[in-house]
Structures are given as C-alpha cells and as structure tokens.
Amino acid sequence: MTDIEKTALVTGGSRGIGKAIAKDFSKNGIDVVVTGRDKDRLRDTAKELETYGNNAYWIDADLGTDTGVTRIFDFLKGENLEVNILVNNAAIIHLSTSLIDFDMENWQEVINVNLIGAVKITKLLLPGMVSQNYGKVINISSIGGRKGAAGRSAYRVTKAGLISFTESLAAEVKSSGIDVNCVCPGSVVTEGYVEAFGPQSIENDHMMDPSEIATLCSFLVSENSSAVTGAIIDAYGPSNPLFR
C-alpha cells in the first residue's frame, strides 16, 4: 500500500493538537483537509500547510450539527477528494461545572461535537475507505477518558465514549483494510486548554507540546503501524500520574 495516494481529514485542524497533526502529515507528504468553525484560522492554516509542498484544503463546518457534517461531505465530493485518513480531533473543553449547575443545552453541545459528530463523519467516510481497501482512523480522546472527575462530566463522557467507539469500530473494519486507533493525550499546551483553565494552568512542568501528539499520529498512519489497530494509546508524557 506504499503507493496509495493519501488524503487526510483533520477535524478541529486550525489550532492546537489538530493543527500540529495537520502540519506533521503535510511534512510527510499527505494532502490534508482541515475543518473547524473559524474561517480565518482555517484559511491561514491551509496556506501554511501548502508551504510543505502538498495540497491543502479547508472547510468551515460545525461538527455538532447534521448540517455541518453534511457540509464537509459535500465539500469533499465537490473537490473530488477521496479521504482515506481521518483524525477525529474536534472537541469542546468546558469549564469545570457540576452537573446540577450545568446548562443542559451546553452539555448536549459537548456530546454532539466531541462524540456524535465524530461518529457521524466517520460513518460518512467509511464507504470510501472500504472501496479503497485502505484507511486509517485516529480518535483523539484524553487522559480524561480513562476516569471521571468532578465538574468534568460532559467532556469525560465523550472521551470515554471515543475509546469504546475505537475498539468497536476497529473490530468491524479491519477486514476491509482499515485500522482504527485512539490516542489519549495528557496535558497539552493548546489555546483551548488555556481558554478553559486559564493561562496559569500551563505554568507547570508536566505540559506537553502538540507536536508530540502529532508525531505519534504520523506513525499511526504510516505503513510501519500496520500491526496496530484497536489500540488505546496513553500519551501522557510528564503528566502521567505515575511520575507525579
């Protein structure tokens, strides 16, 4: 499969971990489509990706809605793009809020974007991967997907759901040449993290750089990872509780 033309879709690809993954893919010769909500950031990201010598595309869409998911699919059809690498990275990180105080519309929005949106876009793209007999799906979960925590109910439910989704889907599609894996990052310095927890939250010695997660994802979509599927990979770095 080394001669297959690879095209990746990275959701939430205009900043943070998603942008780092998109950049690393581009550096490794993969055409990339980035999605998100901010047109300006997406446009700038695509221009940056093109500097690595590969094709780059962007589409603004809200994964938390059926309209947004359909918009992405229609864009790919219009550009005649056959995506065979999908990174489900888009996520809402909410402030620490107890369930009794949580606005249920916001709770549902987190579920729609972080989990249901990921499932829907995966379902739409899978037939194309099956027809190619090749595909790579990476779900970006979190250290928070491994255990619940006070005030984090919506976010951690979605991240735990992605772990189970990965294991179930991997068992379904391996016979079609598709590998599905999940990465659970620890604390990573991103704009979303700072927005949720404040600038003081990254002033410690256990944060990781997004590029560390990107390098792992590039391995998972390479031919060297052909033996890896259904794996839940804890990428905690120095935020690993064993080290603290």
C-alpha positions in Angstrom: 0.0 0.0 0.0 3.0 2.3 -0.1 2.0 3.7 -3.4 -1.5 4.8 -2.4 -2.3 8.5 -2.6 -3.1 9.6 0.9 -5.6 12.3 1.8 -6.3 13.2 5.4 -9.2 15.0 7.0 -8.4 16.6 10.4 -11.3 18.0 12.4 -10.6 20.9 14.6 -7.5 21.3 12.5 -6.9 25.1 12.7 -5.2 25.2 16.1 -3.8 23.2 18.9 -3.3 19.4 18.5 -5.3 19.3 15.3 -3.1 21.9 13.6 0.0 20.2 14.8 -1.2 16.9 13.3 -2.1 18.5 10.0 1.4 20.1 9.8 3.1 16.8 10.5 1.0 15.0 7.9 1.8 17.6 5.3 5.5 17.4 6.1 5.2 13.6 5.5 3.7 14.0 2.0 0.0 13.7 2.8 -2.7 16.0 1.4 -4.7 17.5 4.2 -8.2 18.9 4.6 -8.7 20.9 7.8 -12.1 21.6 9.3 -13.3 23.9 12.1 -15.5 26.9 12.8 -13.1 29.9 12.3 -12.7 30.7 8.6 -9.7 33.0 9.0 -7.8 30.5 11.1 -8.6 27.7 8.7 -7.6 29.7 5.6 -4.3 30.6 7.3 -3.6 27.1 8.3 -4.2 25.8 4.8 -1.8 28.3 3.4 0.8 27.2 5.9 0.3 23.6 5.0 0.8 24.3 1.3 4.3 25.6 2.1 5.3 21.9 2.7 4.7 21.1 -1.0 1.4 19.2 -0.7 -2.2 20.1 -1.4 -4.2 21.6 1.5 -7.9 22.4 1.8 -10.2 24.0 4.4 -13.9 23.9 5.1 -15.7 25.7 7.9 -18.3 23.5 9.5 -19.9 22.8 12.9 -19.5 19.1 13.6 -22.1 19.5 16.3 -24.9 19.7 13.7 -26.1 17.5 10.9 -25.7 20.4 8.6 -22.1 20.8 9.4 -21.3 17.1 8.9 -23.1 17.1 5.5 -21.3 20.3 4.5 -18.0 18.6 5.0 -19.1 15.5 3.0 -20.5 17.7 0.1 -17.2 19.7 0.0 -15.2 16.5 -0.4 -17.4 15.4 -3.2 -17.2 18.8 -4.9 -13.4 18.7 -4.8 -13.3 15.1 -5.8 -11.3 14.2 -2.7 -11.2 10.6 -1.5 -10.2 10.8 2.1 -8.5 7.7 3.5 -7.2 9.1 6.7 -9.5 10.6 9.3 -8.5 12.3 12.6 -11.4 13.0 14.9 -9.9 15.7 16.9 -12.5 18.5 17.2 -13.6 19.0 20.8 -15.2 21.4 23.2 -13.4 21.8 26.5 -15.8 23.1 29.0 -15.2 24.9 32.3 -15.3 22.8 35.5 -19.1 22.7 36.2 -21.1 20.5 38.5 -23.9 18.7 36.8 -26.5 20.4 39.0 -25.3 23.8 37.6 -24.6 22.6 34.0 -26.9 24.1 31.3 -28.2 21.0 29.5 -28.0 22.7 26.1 -24.3 23.2 26.6 -23.9 19.6 28.0 -25.6 18.3 24.8 -23.4 20.5 22.6 -20.3 18.9 24.1 -21.7 15.5 23.3 -22.7 16.5 19.8 -19.3 17.9 18.8 -16.9 15.6 20.7 -18.6 12.3 20.2 -21.7 12.2 18.0 -20.1 14.4 15.3 -17.0 12.1 15.3 -19.2 9.1 14.8 -21.2 10.7 12.0 -18.3 11.9 10.0 -16.6 8.5 10.4 -19.7 6.8 9.1 -19.9 9.0 6.1 -16.2 8.5 5.1 -16.0 4.7 5.8 -17.6 3.5 2.5 -14.9 5.4 0.6 -12.2 3.7 2.6 -13.8 0.3 2.2 -13.8 0.8 -1.6 -10.1 1.6 -1.5 -9.5 -1.4 0.9 -7.4 1.1 2.8 -8.0 3.5 5.7 -6.7 5.0 8.9 -8.9 6.4 11.6 -7.5 8.1 14.7 -9.8 9.2 17.5 -8.3 11.8 19.8 -9.5 11.0 23.3 -7.8 12.2 26.5 -6.3 11.2 29.8 -9.8 12.3 30.9 -11.3 9.4 29.0 -9.8 7.0 31.4 -11.6 8.2 34.6 -14.4 10.6 35.6 -13.8 13.7 37.6 -15.9 16.3 39.4 -17.0 19.1 37.2 -15.9 17.3 34.0 -18.9 15.1 33.3 -19.7 16.1 29.7 -16.1 16.2 28.4 -15.0 13.0 30.1 -18.1 11.1 29.0 -17.3 12.0 25.4 -13.7 11.0 25.7 -14.6 7.7 27.3 -17.1 7.1 24.5 -14.4 7.6 21.9 -12.3 4.9 23.5 -15.2 2.4 23.3 -16.1 3.6 19.8 -12.5 2.9 18.6 -12.5 -0.7 19.9 -15.8 -1.5 18.4 -15.1 0.1 15.0 -11.7 -1.5 14.7 -13.2 -4.9 15.1 -15.7 -4.2 12.3 -13.4 -2.8 9.6 -10.1 -4.5 9.9 -11.1 -7.0 7.3 -11.6 -4.0 4.9 -8.1 -2.9 5.3 -8.9 -0.1 7.8 -7.0 0.5 11.0 -8.7 2.4 13.9 -6.8 3.6 16.9 -7.2 6.1 19.7 -4.7 8.5 21.3 -5.3 9.7 24.9 -3.1 12.8 25.4 -2.3 14.1 28.8 -2.0 17.8 29.5 -1.0 19.6 26.2 -0.4 23.4 25.8 -3.2 24.5 23.4 -5.4 27.5 23.0 -8.4 25.5 24.1 -6.7 24.4 27.3 -5.8 27.9 28.2 -9.3 29.2 27.4 -10.8 26.5 29.7 -8.4 26.6 32.6 -6.6 30.0 32.4 -3.0 30.9 31.5 -1.8 29.9 34.9 -2.8 26.3 34.1 0.2 25.8 31.8 2.8 27.2 34.2 3.9 23.9 35.4 6.4 21.2 34.5 4.1 18.5 33.2 2.6 20.0 30.0 3.4 18.6 26.5 3.7 20.3 23.2 1.1 19.4 20.5 3.9 18.3 18.2 4.5 15.3 20.5 1.0 14.0 19.8 1.3 14.8 16.1 4.4 12.7 15.8 2.6 9.7 17.3 -0.3 10.2 14.9 2.0 10.3 11.9 3.3 6.9 13.0 -0.2 5.6 13.2 -1.0 6.5 9.6 2.4 5.2 8.3 3.0 1.7 6.9 5.1 1.0 10.0 1.9 0.8 12.1 0.2 -2.0 10.0 0.2 -4.2 13.1 -1.6 -1.7 15.3 -5.4 -1.4 15.4 -7.9 -1.1 18.1 -5.2 0.3 20.3 -5.9 2.9 23.0 -2.5 4.7 23.4 -1.9 6.7 26.5 0.3 9.6 25.6 0.5 11.3 29.0 4.2 12.4 28.9 5.2 14.1 32.1 1.5 14.5 33.1 1.4 10.7 33.8 0.2 10.3 37.4 3.0 7.7 37.9 5.6 10.4 37.5 3.9 12.9 39.9 
